[in-house]
């Protein structure tokens, strides 16, 4: 077989043809890709998604607030723990700020709407709402939202945490039969109720061991809510006669909780430095306006009164769906030490009780038995949510096998609730054998 040598001019021609073919193919691919993204409504950016209406949006800069309050550049869009700073965030066209462009941040997605020009650049600033403690608790958790509270929650929910709005942003709360919300602090064990919207962590007393049940999860002695019961005033964690939201006198149970806090927390600066004094505890005394009868709207003296939580929770279950809330309907019933303008600022110490709404969020049911969720202790204990005043008797919600109510003059268990500061550092994984520990 004769071997032929390719002439130089033929070689050059073939190289040129090959380069031309590569250029044509590359152009087709690029045009196809550009066309594809011009018709795409969203682009995945690391952990988050940006939705936009124009393919020519050609620059997005994202900044996240750090623990020192400074904005630092990031290549991810946060999916939780941050809120979009709408006053700082903006879009510009040819470096001129365009006020007509709207930026929204919902469920970890940024929506940029109203832009119709090429060369649009957007600058996104995210404020930290989930501090160091919050991030430790949320790590490796799937965040879900419960839309129905028509039944109790009894399933194993390990690996899951739920979210709901509150007055400070978004609360992340534990529910069901979880075993991942144990915490050790100040020589006691606690269960984490939720991460409040400001990043602080709400915890409820659970005794001196992770294996305690019944009375071992409560303070050493029971307490009445108030020693008297024949006046609306005694529904209050603090009260004043003939005032629906009065604050003049501490209830019996508040005195018991304060005494415990003074003896076990207040005398140790290592402990008090870890506790938030700005977040509040809601003892909602707003007389319900949802009652169908002519009674129930009094709120003072001997007038028959049905309080807000009764309608939201008990009647809600009777109708097939309760409506718990983390918001406090009246600031006068939001007990705080230093509310910075929010709440009544009437507390001596930053300690309170759990609310009936928090119990329902956690998986309890008003009038429905549940022995398979983390707040069940095989004993009864007080909430700070008034139930009703009728038949010359004030009643307040309690937790037992179900969420029920009790006359305030009957002794029940006491489980203090405190809020850890958002910036506390936590070690551990949250299970009973390796609880979260405040560093």
Beta strands, then each sheet from edge to edge (+ up, - down):
strand 1: 42-45
strand 2: 48-52
strand 3: 59-65
strand 4: 71-74
strand 5: 82-84
strand 6: 90-93
strand 7: 96-97
strand 8: 102-106
strand 9: 109-113
strand 10: 120-128
strand 11: 142-144
strand 12: 160-166
strand 13: 169-173
strand 14: 182-185
strand 15: 188-195
strand 16: 201-205
strand 17: 238-239
strand 18: 249-250
strand 19: 281-282
strand 20: 305-306
strand 21: 334-335
strand 22: 381-390
strand 23: 393-399
strand 24: 403-407
strand 25: 417-420
strand 26: 426-427
strand 27: 436-438
sheet 1: 1+ 2- 9- 8+
sheet 2: 4+ 3- 10- 5+
sheet 3: 4+ 3- 10- 6+ 7-
sheet 4: 11+ 12+ 13- 15+ 14- 27- 26+
sheet 5: 11+ 12+ 13- 15+ 16- 25+
sheet 6: 17+ 18-
sheet 7: 19+ 21-
sheet 8: 20+ 22- 23+ 24-
end
